[in-house]
Amino acid sequence: MNGKRRRLLLAAIDPMLEPGEQVEVTTIVNLRSVTVRRTAAFAAASAILSGGGMAVVPVPTPMYLAMTDQRIFIFRANPTFARPEEHLMTIPRAGLVRSEIKERVLNSSFMISSADSEQGLKIIFPLVSRKERHVIAAALPLAN
């Protein structure tokens, strides 16, 4: 994450921080993947409808993730400008566990969930965010 994006994200998070709470890592992630099959079908359909003039490929909305020593913050990122648009959720870190890291060609991911919950949140990291992924993965214990 470049300096401007990081500064704007930290400015958005600052009013939400508890006294003494420190931001440990910031990164850009996706919270839901777009499958290759769906992407290919969408591109083919748009190419047919436009008479071969263009093909549109869907992409997931980028999100900003900031992890403090107590919580994880998720913001919707503006794809055009560097600023965070909307605070989507705050997840307390206490009791969070993660799944094994799944490596792919263009990205990697893992699920985070509460130890006592069946539901989880899949976090997808682009290749450029591997360093941040390692920091987040190291901070969350592996689920049994």
C-alpha positions in Angstrom: 0.0 0.0 0.0 1.5 3.3 -1.0 2.0 6.2 1.4 -1.0 8.3 0.3 -3.4 5.4 0.6 -2.0 4.5 4.0 -2.2 8.1 5.3 -5.9 8.4 4.2 -6.8 5.0 5.7 -5.1 5.9 9.0 -6.9 9.3 9.1 -10.2 7.4 8.7 -9.4 4.9 11.4 -7.9 7.4 13.9 -11.3 8.5 15.4 -12.3 4.9 16.0 -9.2 3.9 17.9 -9.3 3.3 21.6 -6.7 5.0 23.8 -3.4 3.1 23.4 -4.6 1.0 20.4 -2.0 0.9 17.6 -2.4 0.0 13.9 -0.1 -3.0 13.2 -0.7 -3.5 9.4 -2.7 -1.9 6.5 -3.3 -3.5 3.2 -5.6 -3.8 0.2 -7.7 -7.0 0.0 -10.8 -8.5 -1.5 -13.5 -10.1 0.6 -15.0 -12.2 -2.2 -13.4 -13.8 -5.2 -14.7 -13.8 -8.8 -14.4 -17.2 -10.3 -12.6 -17.8 -13.6 -15.8 -19.5 -15.0 -18.0 -16.5 -14.1 -15.4 -14.1 -15.5 -15.1 -15.9 -18.8 -18.9 -16.2 -19.1 -19.4 -12.5 -18.4 -16.6 -11.5 -20.9 -18.1 -13.8 -23.6 -21.6 -12.4 -23.1 -20.5 -8.8 -23.2 -18.5 -9.5 -26.3 -21.5 -11.1 -28.0 -23.9 -8.3 -27.0 -21.5 -5.6 -28.2 -20.9 -7.4 -31.5 -17.3 -8.1 -30.6 -16.5 -4.4 -29.9 -15.6 -4.9 -26.3 -15.5 -7.5 -23.5 -16.2 -6.5 -19.9 -14.6 -8.4 -17.1 -16.0 -8.2 -13.6 -13.6 -7.5 -10.7 -14.3 -7.5 -7.0 -14.4 -4.2 -5.1 -11.1 -3.6 -3.4 -11.2 -3.2 0.3 -8.8 -1.6 2.8 -8.0 -3.8 5.8 -6.3 -2.4 8.9 -5.4 -4.6 11.8 -4.7 -3.2 15.3 -3.6 -5.0 18.4 -7.4 -5.3 19.3 -9.5 -5.2 16.1 -9.7 -5.6 12.3 -11.2 -2.7 10.4 -12.6 -3.1 6.8 -13.3 -0.1 4.5 -14.6 0.0 1.0 -11.8 1.5 -1.2 -12.6 4.0 -3.9 -11.2 2.4 -7.1 -10.4 5.7 -8.7 -9.1 7.7 -5.8 -6.9 6.6 -2.9 -9.4 7.4 -0.1 -11.5 4.9 1.9 -15.2 5.4 1.0 -17.2 3.6 3.7 -16.5 1.8 6.9 -18.0 -1.7 6.4 -17.1 -3.6 9.6 -15.0 -3.9 12.7 -14.1 -7.3 14.0 -12.7 -7.8 17.5 -9.5 -9.9 17.3 -10.1 -11.7 20.5 -11.2 -15.3 19.7 -10.5 -15.1 16.0 -8.9 -18.0 14.2 -7.8 -18.5 10.6 -7.7 -21.4 8.1 -4.6 -22.5 6.2 -3.3 -20.1 3.6 -4.4 -21.1 0.1 -1.8 -20.0 -2.5 -3.0 -19.3 -6.1 -1.2 -18.0 -9.1 -2.4 -14.4 -8.8 -3.5 -14.3 -5.1 -3.7 -16.1 -1.8 -6.4 -16.3 0.8 -7.5 -17.6 4.1 -10.8 -17.6 6.1 -11.1 -15.9 9.5 -13.8 -16.8 11.9 -14.6 -16.8 15.6 -13.6 -20.1 17.3 -17.3 -20.7 18.3 -18.9 -19.7 15.0 -19.6 -21.7 11.8 -19.5 -18.6 9.6 -16.3 -16.9 8.4 -14.9 -14.2 6.2 -12.7 -15.1 3.3 -9.9 -12.6 2.8 -8.1 -12.6 -0.6 -4.7 -11.0 -0.8 -3.2 -9.9 -4.1 0.4 -10.8 -4.9 1.7 -7.4 -3.8 0.3 -7.9 -0.3 2.2 -11.1 0.7 4.2 -9.3 3.4 1.0 -7.9 5.0 -0.7 -11.3 4.7 2.2 -12.9 6.6 1.8 -10.4 9.4 -1.9 -10.9 9.7 -1.6 -14.7 9.5 1.1 -14.7 12.2 -1.2 -12.7 14.5 -4.2 -15.0 14.2 -4.0 -18.6 15.5 -4.6 -21.5 13.1 -8.0 -23.2 13.6 -8.0 -26.8 14.7 
